[in-house]
């Protein structure tokens, strides 16, 4: 049993929901030294600090959504935007033709380590 978990929730000036203490919220708000490869009003893209491939990017919504399990029908446009951003980043980093994986880890048993929704773009292997 996990016991009681308390979260501090806040909104940025742009109305985007954030969780205080969430590293990905801090990165999305540009409160860290993380190099952003791409950003727009809804998402940011940056390199994974523990890459599993020559190219390993994280596509992260600015809005704090804990996991795929917490998505609602209202989040469909955002999830679509994450996937399209991943496709565009694959072109940008040169893996469109050689191939790549898109991966959501869901909950601890599925490999999720940071509980803020994010999409992995993984590729760059020479085959």
LINTA-V887102 format. One record per backbone hydrogen bond with DSSP energy under -0.5 kcal/mol. NH is the residue of the N-H (numbers start at 1). CO is the residue of the C=O. Records with the same first field share a line. If there is no record, write none. Layout:
NH->CO / CO
//
This chain:
9->7
10->18
12->16
15->12
18->10
20->8 / 18
22->19
23->21
26->22
27->23
28->24
29->25
30->27
31->26
36->34
37->35 / 45
38->45
40->43
44->60
45->38
46->58
48->56
51->48
55->123
56->54
57->121
58->46
59->119
60->44 / 58
61->117
62->42
63->42
64->17
65->63
70->67
71->68
75->72
76->73
79->75
80->76
81->77
82->78
83->79
84->80
85->81
86->82
87->83
88->84
89->85
90->86
91->87
92->88
93->89
94->91
95->90
96->90
99->95
101->122
103->120
105->103
107->105
110->106 / 107
111->108
112->107
115->113
116->114
117->65
119->59
120->103
121->57
122->101 / 120
123->55
124->99
127->125
//
